[in-house]
Amino acid sequence: MKLPFPGLGIVFDIEGLGGGFYGFRAWQIFTKNLDARKLGHFCVLVDGDTAATLAGRSNEYCIGIYGSEDTISYVRNIFEDLDEPGIASFRRRFIEKIALDNEPLPIRGQLDFGHRLVTDEWNGMDHEICKGSGWGYYPKKISISLEAVRLAELEEMKQPRL
């Protein structure tokens, strides 16, 4: 995904995340450690297994963020010294923009001016990740019937985080 602004990928070790639901765990670490209000007014988030993982040469998952230089500096500063199971070793912790642009990572969502994760469609994983980290969540479409409790949570999470 080549986007015309600065980007940085955070690499996670799939084994260190416990295998299984490794994407969910990586997002929990990512959102728990980053304050959405400090990520600027607009960011694009991408994620997935790295090209090396898909080729069988590695076992890594990446969450990439594209935004302003200040946003990228903030993310780098948070993850540079973070010692948490599942984060790749320091030598492989970051994927710089030039390499990130060539990774096969689809867009997961965007952070909007209300500091909410905006996705095309509601899904339970994004809902739980945002709820657990205090991030706002704004799916553009809800294609299934949600329980009243989830709808109430979603209405609260849709509120801008100013």
FIKOLZA-1660 file (N, C-alpha, C; in steps of 0.1 Angstrom, whole numbers, plus 5000, padded with zeros to 4 digits):
% residues 162
   i   px   py   pz ch aa at
   1 5009 4988 5000  A  M  N
   1 5000 5000 5000  A  M CA
   1 5009 5012 5000  A  M  C
   2 5009 5019 4989  A  K  N
   2 5017 5031 4989  A  K CA
   2 5009 5043 4991  A  K  C
   3 5011 5050 5002  A  L  N
   3 5004 5062 5005  A  L CA
   3 5013 5074 5006  A  L  C
   4 5009 5086 5002  A  P  N
   4 5018 5097 5000  A  P CA
   4 5022 5105 5013  A  P  C
   5 5022 5098 5024  A  F  N
   5 5026 5105 5036  A  F CA
   5 5034 5095 5045  A  F  C
   6 5041 5100 5055  A  P  N
   6 5050 5091 5063  A  P CA
   6 5043 5079 5068  A  P  C
   7 5051 5068 5070  A  G  N
   7 5045 5056 5075  A  G CA
   7 5055 5048 5083  A  G  C
   8 5050 5039 5092  A  L  N
   8 5059 5031 5100  A  L CA
   8 5051 5018 5103  A  L  C
   9 5058 5007 5103  A  G  N
   9 5052 4994 5106  A  G CA
   9 5057 4990 5120  A  G  C
  10 5049 4984 5128  A  I  N
  10 5053 4978 5141  A  I CA
  10 5051 4963 5139  A  I  C
  11 5062 4956 5141  A  V  N
  11 5063 4942 5139  A  V CA
  11 5060 4934 5151  A  V  C
  12 5052 4924 5151  A  F  N
  12 5049 4915 5162  A  F CA
  12 5054 4901 5158  A  F  C
  13 5059 4894 5168  A  D  N
  13 5063 4880 5167  A  D CA
  13 5050 4871 5170  A  D  C
  14 5046 4864 5159  A  I  N
  14 5034 4856 5161  A  I CA
  14 5034 4846 5172  A  I  C
  15 5046 4839 5173  A  E  N
  15 5047 4829 5184  A  E CA
  15 5047 4836 5198  A  E  C
  16 5053 4848 5199  A  G  N
  16 5053 4856 5211  A  G CA
  16 5039 4861 5215  A  G  C
  17 5030 4862 5205  A  L  N
  17 5016 4866 5207  A  L CA
  17 5008 4854 5211  A  L  C
  18 5014 4842 5211  A  G  N
  18 5006 4830 5215  A  G CA
  18 5000 4823 5204  A  G  C
  19 5003 4826 5191  A  G  N
  19 4997 4819 5180  A  G CA
  19 4983 4823 5179  A  G  C
  20 4974 4813 5177  A  G  N
  20 4959 4815 5176  A  G CA
  20 4954 4828 5171  A  G  C
  21 4949 4836 5180  A  F  N
  21 4943 4849 5177  A  F CA
  21 4954 4860 5177  A  F  C
  22 4965 4858 5171  A  Y  N
  22 4976 4868 5172  A  Y CA
  22 4973 4882 5167  A  Y  C
  23 4965 4883 5157  A  G  N
  23 4961 4896 5152  A  G CA
  23 4954 4904 5162  A  G  C
  24 4945 4898 5169  A  F  N
  24 4937 4904 5180  A  F CA
  24 4946 4909 5191  A  F  C
  25 4956 4900 5195  A  R  N
  25 4965 4903 5206  A  R CA
  25 4974 4915 5201  A  R  C
  26 4979 4915 5189  A  A  N
  26 4988 4926 5184  A  A CA
  26 4980 4939 5185  A  A  C
  27 4967 4939 5181  A  W  N
  27 4960 4951 5181  A  W CA
  27 4957 4956 5196  A  W  C
  28 4955 4946 5205  A  Q  N
  28 4954 4950 5219  A  Q CA
  28 4966 4957 5224  A  Q  C
  29 4978 4952 5220  A  I  N
  29 4990 4958 5224  A  I CA
  29 4992 4972 5218  A  I  C
  30 4989 4973 5205  A  F  N
  30 4990 4985 5197  A  F CA
  30 4981 4996 5203  A  F  C
  31 4968 4993 5205  A  T  N
  31 4958 5003 5210  A  T CA
  31 4960 5006 5225  A  T  C
  32 4964 4997 5233  A  K  N
  32 4966 4999 5247  A  K CA
  32 4978 5009 5249  A  K  C
  33 4988 5009 5241  A  N  N
  33 5000 5017 5243  A  N CA
  33 4999 5030 5236  A  N  C
  34 4989 5032 5227  A  L  N
  34 4988 5045 5220  A  L CA
  34 4976 5052 5223  A  L  C
  35 4977 5065 5226  A  D  N
  35 4965 5073 5229  A  D CA
  35 4961 5079 5215  A  D  C
  36 4949 5075 5211  A  A  N
  36 4944 5079 5198  A  A CA
  36 4944 5094 5196  A  A  C
  37 4942 5101 5207  A  R  N
  37 4942 5116 5206  A  R CA
  37 4955 5122 5203  A  R  C
  38 4966 5114 5205  A  K  N
  38 4980 5119 5202  A  K CA
  38 4984 5114 5188  A  K  C
  39 4976 5107 5181  A  L  N
  39 4980 5102 5168  A  L CA
  39 4977 5112 5157  A  L  C
  40 4972 5124 5160  A  G  N
  40 4969 5134 5150  A  G CA
  40 4955 5134 5146  A  G  C
  41 4952 5141 5135  A  H  N
  41 4938 5142 5131  A  H CA
  41 4934 5133 5120  A  H  C
  42 4944 5126 5114  A  F  N
  42 4940 5116 5104  A  F CA
  42 4952 5107 5102  A  F  C
  43 4949 5094 5103  A  C  N
  43 4959 5083 5101  A  C CA
  43 4952 5072 5093  A  C  C
  44 4960 5065 5086  A  V  N
  44 4955 5052 5079  A  V CA
  44 4962 5041 5086  A  V  C
  45 4955 5031 5089  A  L  N
  45 4961 5019 5096  A  L CA
  45 4959 5007 5087  A  L  C
  46 4970 4999 5085  A  V  N
  46 4971 4987 5077  A  V CA
  46 4976 4976 5086  A  V  C
  47 4973 4964 5082  A  D  N
  47 4978 4952 5090  A  D CA
  47 4977 4939 5082  A  D  C
  48 4985 4930 5088  A  G  N
  48 4985 4916 5082  A  G CA
  48 4998 4910 5084  A  G  C
  49 4999 4897 5079  A  D  N
  49 5012 4890 5079  A  D CA
  49 5021 4897 5069  A  D  C
  50 5034 4897 5073  A  T  N
  50 5044 4903 5064  A  T CA
  50 5046 4894 5052  A  T  C
  51 5053 4900 5042  A  A  N
  51 5056 4893 5030  A  A CA
  51 5065 4881 5033  A  A  C
  52 5075 4883 5042  A  A  N
  52 5084 4872 5046  A  A CA
  52 5076 4861 5053  A  A  C
  53 5066 4864 5061  A  T  N
  53 5057 4854 5067  A  T CA
  53 5050 4846 5056  A  T  C
  54 5044 4853 5047  A  L  N
  54 5036 4847 5036  A  L CA
  54 5045 4838 5028  A  L  C
  55 5058 4841 5027  A  A  N
  55 5067 4833 5019  A  A CA
  55 5073 4822 5027  A  A  C
  56 5070 4821 5040  A  G  N
  56 5075 4810 5049  A  G CA
  56 5089 4813 5054  A  G  C
  57 5094 4825 5053  A  R  N
  57 5107 4828 5059  A  R CA
  57 5107 4835 5072  A  R  C
  58 5095 4837 5077  A  S  N
  58 5094 4845 5090  A  S CA
  58 5081 4841 5097  A  S  C
  59 5078 4846 5108  A  N  N
  59 5066 4844 5116  A  N CA
  59 5061 4857 5122  A  N  C
  60 5058 4867 5114  A  E  N
  60 5056 4881 5118  A  E CA
  60 5042 4886 5113  A  E  C
  61 5037 4895 5122  A  Y  N
  61 5025 4902 5119  A  Y CA
  61 5028 4917 5120  A  Y  C
  62 5022 4925 5112  A  C  N
  62 5026 4940 5112  A  C CA
  62 5013 4948 5112  A  C  C
  63 5014 4958 5121  A  I  N
  63 5004 4969 5121  A  I CA
  63 5011 4981 5116  A  I  C
  64 5007 4987 5105  A  G  N
  64 5013 4999 5099  A  G CA
  64 5005 5011 5101  A  G  C
  65 5011 5022 5103  A  I  N
  65 5004 5035 5104  A  I CA
  65 5010 5045 5095  A  I  C
  66 5001 5052 5088  A  Y  N
  66 5005 5063 5079  A  Y CA
  66 4999 5076 5085  A  Y  C
  67 5007 5086 5086  A  G  N
  67 5001 5099 5091  A  G CA
  67 5012 5110 5090  A  G  C
  68 5011 5119 5099  A  S  N
  68 5021 5130 5099  A  S CA
  68 5034 5126 5105  A  S  C
  69 5045 5134 5103  A  E  N
  69 5058 5131 5109  A  E CA
  69 5056 5130 5124  A  E  C
  70 5049 5139 5130  A  D  N
  70 5047 5139 5145  A  D CA
  70 5040 5126 5149  A  D  C
  71 5031 5121 5142  A  T  N
  71 5024 5109 5145  A  T CA
  71 5034 5097 5145  A  T  C
  72 5042 5097 5134  A  I  N
  72 5052 5086 5133  A  I CA
  72 5062 5086 5144  A  I  C
  73 5066 5098 5147  A  S  N
  73 5076 5100 5159  A  S CA
  73 5070 5095 5172  A  S  C
  74 5057 5099 5174  A  Y  N
  74 5050 5094 5186  A  Y CA
  74 5050 5079 5187  A  Y  C
  75 5046 5073 5176  A  V  N
  75 5045 5058 5176  A  V CA
  75 5058 5052 5178  A  V  C
  76 5069 5057 5171  A  R  N
  76 5082 5051 5173  A  R CA
  76 5087 5053 5187  A  R  C
  77 5085 5064 5193  A  N  N
  77 5089 5067 5207  A  N CA
  77 5082 5057 5217  A  N  C
  78 5070 5054 5215  A  I  N
  78 5062 5045 5223  A  I CA
  78 5068 5031 5222  A  I  C
  79 5070 5026 5210  A  F  N
  79 5073 5012 5208  A  F CA
  79 5088 5010 5208  A  F  C
  80 5096 5020 5208  A  E  N
  80 5111 5018 5207  A  E CA
  80 5116 5010 5219  A  E  C
  81 5112 5013 5231  A  D  N
  81 5117 5007 5243  A  D CA
  81 5106 4998 5250  A  D  C
  82 5095 4996 5243  A  L  N
  82 5084 4988 5250  A  L CA
  82 5089 4974 5251  A  L  C
  83 5087 4969 5263  A  D  N
  83 5091 4955 5266  A  D CA
  83 5078 4947 5269  A  D  C
  84 5072 4942 5259  A  E  N
  84 5060 4934 5261  A  E CA
  84 5060 4922 5252  A  E  C
  85 5056 4910 5258  A  P  N
  85 5056 4898 5250  A  P CA
  85 5048 4900 5237  A  P  C
  86 5054 4895 5226  A  G  N
  86 5047 4896 5213  A  G CA
  86 5053 4906 5204  A  G  C
  87 5060 4916 5209  A  I  N
  87 5066 4926 5201  A  I CA
  87 5079 4920 5196  A  I  C
  88 5082 4922 5183  A  A  N
  88 5094 4917 5177  A  A CA
  88 5107 4923 5184  A  A  C
  89 5118 4916 5183  A  S  N
  89 5130 4921 5189  A  S CA
  89 5134 4935 5183  A  S  C
  90 5142 4942 5190  A  F  N
  90 5144 4956 5185  A  F CA
  90 5150 4956 5171  A  F  C
  91 5158 4947 5167  A  R  N
  91 5164 4947 5154  A  R CA
  91 5154 4945 5143  A  R  C
  92 5142 4940 5146  A  R  N
  92 5132 4938 5136  A  R CA
  92 5118 4944 5140  A  R  C
  93 5119 4953 5149  A  R  N
  93 5106 4959 5155  A  R CA
  93 5099 4968 5145  A  R  C
  94 5106 4975 5137  A  F  N
  94 5100 4985 5128  A  F CA
  94 5102 4982 5114  A  F  C
  95 5092 4985 5105  A  I  N
  95 5094 4985 5091  A  I CA
  95 5092 4999 5086  A  I  C
  96 5103 5004 5081  A  E  N
  96 5103 5018 5076  A  E CA
  96 5094 5020 5064  A  E  C
  97 5090 5032 5061  A  K  N
  97 5080 5035 5051  A  K CA
  97 5084 5029 5037  A  K  C
  98 5096 5030 5033  A  I  N
  98 5100 5025 5020  A  I CA
  98 5097 5010 5018  A  I  C
  99 5100 5003 5029  A  A  N
  99 5097 4988 5029  A  A CA
  99 5082 4986 5032  A  A  C
 100 5076 4994 5041  A  L  N
 100 5062 4992 5045  A  L CA
 100 5053 4993 5032  A  L  C
 101 5057 5003 5024  A  D  N
 101 5049 5005 5012  A  D CA
 101 5048 4992 5003  A  D  C
 102 5058 4983 5004  A  N  N
 102 5058 4971 4996  A  N CA
 102 5053 4959 5003  A  N  C
 103 5048 4960 5015  A  E  N
 103 5042 4949 5023  A  E CA
 103 5028 4947 5018  A  E  C
 104 5023 4935 5018  A  P  N
 104 5009 4932 5013  A  P CA
 104 4999 4934 5025  A  P  C
 105 4998 4946 5030  A  L  N
 105 4990 4949 5041  A  L CA
 105 4978 4957 5037  A  L  C
 106 4966 4952 5038  A  P  N
 106 4954 4959 5034  A  P CA
 106 4950 4970 5045  A  P  C
 107 4943 4979 5040  A  I  N
 107 4938 4990 5050  A  I CA
 107 4928 4984 5060  A  I  C
 108 4931 4986 5072  A  R  N
 108 4922 4981 5083  A  R CA
 108 4912 4992 5086  A  R  C
 109 4916 5004 5086  A  G  N
 109 4907 5015 5089  A  G CA
 109 4915 5028 5090  A  G  C
 110 4908 5039 5094  A  Q  N
 110 4914 5052 5095  A  Q CA
 110 4911 5058 5109  A  Q  C
 111 4919 5067 5114  A  L  N
 111 4915 5075 5125  A  L CA
 111 4910 5088 5120  A  L  C
 112 4899 5092 5124  A  D  N
 112 4893 5104 5118  A  D CA
 112 4896 5116 5128  A  D  C
 113 4890 5127 5125  A  F  N
 113 4892 5140 5133  A  F CA
 113 4886 5138 5147  A  F  C
 114 4878 5129 5149  A  G  N
 114 4872 5126 5163  A  G CA
 114 4880 5116 5170  A  G  C
 115 4892 5112 5164  A  H  N
 115 4901 5102 5170  A  H CA
 115 4894 5088 5172  A  H  C
 116 4886 5085 5162  A  R  N
 116 4879 5072 5162  A  R CA
 116 4884 5063 5151  A  R  C
 117 4885 5050 5154  A  L  N
 117 4888 5041 5143  A  L CA
 117 4876 5039 5134  A  L  C
 118 4877 5043 5122  A  V  N
 118 4866 5043 5112  A  V CA
 118 4869 5031 5103  A  V  C
 119 4860 5022 5102  A  T  N
 119 4861 5010 5093  A  T CA
 119 4849 5010 5084  A  T  C
 120 4850 5002 5073  A  D  N
 120 4839 5001 5063  A  D CA
 120 4827 4994 5069  A  D  C
 121 4830 4984 5078  A  E  N
 121 4819 4976 5083  A  E CA
 121 4822 4972 5098  A  E  C
 122 4812 4971 5106  A  W  N
 122 4814 4967 5120  A  W CA
 122 4819 4953 5120  A  W  C
 123 4828 4950 5130  A  N  N
 123 4831 4936 5133  A  N CA
 123 4834 4935 5148  A  N  C
 124 4832 4924 5153  A  G  N
 124 4834 4921 5168  A  G CA
 124 4848 4924 5173  A  G  C
 125 4858 4920 5165  A  M  N
 125 4871 4922 5169  A  M CA
 125 4875 4937 5171  A  M  C
 126 4871 4945 5161  A  D  N
 126 4874 4959 5162  A  D CA
 126 4866 4965 5174  A  D  C
 127 4854 4961 5175  A  H  N
 127 4846 4966 5186  A  H CA
 127 4853 4963 5200  A  H  C
 128 4857 4951 5202  A  E  N
 128 4863 4947 5215  A  E CA
 128 4877 4954 5217  A  E  C
 129 4884 4955 5206  A  I  N
 129 4897 4962 5207  A  I CA
 129 4896 4976 5211  A  I  C
 130 4886 4983 5205  A  C  N
 130 4884 4997 5208  A  C CA
 130 4878 4999 5222  A  C  C
 131 4869 4990 5225  A  K  N
 131 4862 4991 5238  A  K CA
 131 4873 4989 5249  A  K  C
 132 4882 4979 5247  A  G  N
 132 4892 4976 5257  A  G CA
 132 4902 4987 5259  A  G  C
 133 4905 4994 5249  A  S  N
 133 4916 5004 5249  A  S CA
 133 4911 5019 5251  A  S  C
 134 4898 5020 5251  A  G  N
 134 4892 5034 5252  A  G CA
 134 4892 5042 5239  A  G  C
 135 4896 5035 5228  A  W  N
 135 4895 5042 5215  A  W CA
 135 4881 5043 5210  A  W  C
 136 4878 5054 5202  A  G  N
 136 4865 5055 5196  A  G CA
 136 4864 5045 5184  A  G  C
 137 4852 5042 5181  A  Y  N
 137 4850 5032 5170  A  Y CA
 137 4838 5037 5162  A  Y  C
 138 4840 5038 5149  A  Y  N
 138 4829 5043 5140  A  Y CA
 138 4828 5035 5127  A  Y  C
 139 4821 5023 5128  A  P  N
 139 4819 5016 5115  A  P CA
 139 4809 5023 5106  A  P  C
 140 4812 5023 5093  A  K  N
 140 4803 5030 5084  A  K CA
 140 4790 5022 5081  A  K  C
 141 4791 5009 5084  A  K  N
 141 4780 5000 5081  A  K CA
 141 4779 4989 5091  A  K  C
 142 4767 4986 5095  A  I  N
 142 4764 4975 5104  A  I CA
 142 4755 4965 5097  A  I  C
 143 4760 4954 5092  A  S  N
 143 4753 4945 5084  A  S CA
 143 4746 4933 5091  A  S  C
 144 4748 4933 5105  A  I  N
 144 4741 4923 5113  A  I CA
 144 4734 4929 5124  A  I  C
 145 4725 4921 5130  A  S  N
 145 4717 4926 5141  A  S CA
 145 4726 4925 5154  A  S  C
 146 4728 4936 5160  A  L  N
 146 4736 4936 5173  A  L CA
 146 4727 4936 5185  A  L  C
 147 4732 4929 5195  A  E  N
 147 4725 4929 5208  A  E CA
 147 4724 4943 5213  A  E  C
 148 4714 4946 5222  A  A  N
 148 4712 4959 5227  A  A CA
 148 4724 4964 5235  A  A  C
 149 4731 4955 5242  A  V  N
 149 4743 4959 5249  A  V CA
 149 4754 4964 5240  A  V  C
 150 4756 4957 5229  A  R  N
 150 4766 4961 5219  A  R CA
 150 4762 4974 5212  A  R  C
 151 4750 4975 5209  A  L  N
 151 4745 4988 5203  A  L CA
 151 4748 5000 5212  A  L  C
 152 4745 4998 5225  A  A  N
 152 4747 5009 5234  A  A CA
 152 4762 5012 5235  A  A  C
 153 4771 5001 5236  A  E  N
 153 4785 5003 5236  A  E CA
 153 4790 5011 5224  A  E  C
 154 4785 5007 5212  A  L  N
 154 4788 5013 5200  A  L CA
 154 4784 5027 5199  A  L  C
 155 4772 5031 5204  A  E  N
 155 4768 5045 5204  A  E CA
 155 4778 5053 5212  A  E  C
 156 4782 5048 5223  A  E  N
 156 4792 5055 5232  A  E CA
 156 4805 5056 5225  A  E  C
 157 4810 5045 5218  A  M  N
 157 4823 5046 5212  A  M CA
 157 4823 5055 5199  A  M  C
 158 4811 5057 5193  A  K  N
 158 4810 5066 5182  A  K CA
 158 4812 5080 5185  A  K  C
 159 4811 5084 5198  A  Q  N
 159 4813 5098 5201  A  Q CA
 159 4827 5102 5199  A  Q  C
 160 4829 5114 5193  A  P  N
 160 4843 5119 5191  A  P CA
 160 4851 5119 5204  A  P  C
 161 4864 5116 5203  A  R  N
 161 4873 5117 5215  A  R CA
 161 4881 5129 5214  A  R  C
 162 4877 5140 5220  A  L  N
 162 4883 5153 5219  A  L CA
 162 4892 5156 5230  A  L  C
% end
